[in-house]
Amino acid sequence: MDDATVRHRSLVVSLMANESKADEIPEELLSFPCEFQIKAMGKQVTGFDDRVREIVSRHLSGGRILDFRTRESGSSKYVSVSCTIEATSRRQLDAIYMDLNSENDILLTL
């Protein structure tokens, strides 16, 4: 993962709590299309990983998830799901994050 991707993710995470500042993310941080990993974390509930996959997939316009991984916390109380996609635009990424963050079971996105 390059430095621009790391900076973009940090900005996305910090701005999700204050969506009115989303327009302040500089466009030049990423060059599209690019591979981009999206991570969603939440409590371990039945179907959590399927729900994340469904949400991300609906924004891919016929594209596919390139890599999909799940990882449980040590206590198995929480789970993280990582999806690597071929991102086509900032608008697409914003839509994915907004959709993920609207779910009650998703506690954090990166």
N, C-alpha and C positions, 0 to 999 in steps of 0.2 A: 504494500500500500504506500503510495507516495505522500509527501508532505502536504500537498494541496488537498488530498482526500481526507487526511487526518484533520486539517484545519476546518474543512467544510463540515465534517461530522461534529466537531466541537461546537461550531456555531449553531448547527441544527439543534443539538441537544440543549444548548443554553437558550435558544430562542423559542423552543417549543412551549415553554411556560409563558412566554410573552409573544404571542403570534403577531402582534401588531408591528413588531420589528423585523419580520421575516424579509421584507423588501430591502433591508440593509445588508443582506449577505451579498458580497460581490460576486458577480457572474463569472469572473475569470478564475475562480478557485478550481473549477473543474472544466475539462474539455470533453464535450459530448460527441459521440457516444463513448462511454467508458464502463468498465466493470465497477460495480459498487456493492458493498456489503451492507445489508440492513439487519439490525439485530433488535429483537423484541423480547422482553423479559416479563415474566408474570408468575403467579402462583400455579403450581402443578395441578391442572384440572384436565379432565378428559377432553380431548379434541383441541387443546391449545395450539399444538403445532399445525394441525389441519386448518384452523381458523387463520393463523398467520399466513400460511401458504395461500389460502383463498384470497385474503385481502391483497397481498402483494401481487398475485397473479392477475387480478382484475385490472391492474394498471399497466400491464405489459403489452397491450395491443397485439396479441398473438405471439409475443416473445415468450421465452421460457425462463424459469429459474435455473441458473447455471450450477449452483451448489446449494444444498439445503442440509443444515446440521442442527441437531438439538443437543442440549447438554443440561443435565440436572444438577442442582446444587448438592452439596455434600449431604444435606439432611433430606434431600428429595422433596423439599417443600416448594421449591421454585424451579423454573425451567427457563432456559434461554433458547431462542430459535434464531439462527443466522441464515439469511438468504442472500446469495450473490446473484445480481442481475446485470444485464447490459442496460444501463441507464441511458435514456435518450435525451433527457432535458431536466432542468431544475424544476420545472413545473411538474413533471412526472414524479420526481422524488418528493416534492412538497405534498403532492396528493397522497402518496403512499404513507408518509409520516402522519398526515392529518387523519387519514382513515385508521391507521393503527392506533393512534392516540385517542381515538373516539371510543375504543373498546374498553369496557370496564375491567376485563381480565388482564389487559396489557398494562403493566405498571411503569415500564420504562422502555424507551427506544433509543438506539444509538445508530 
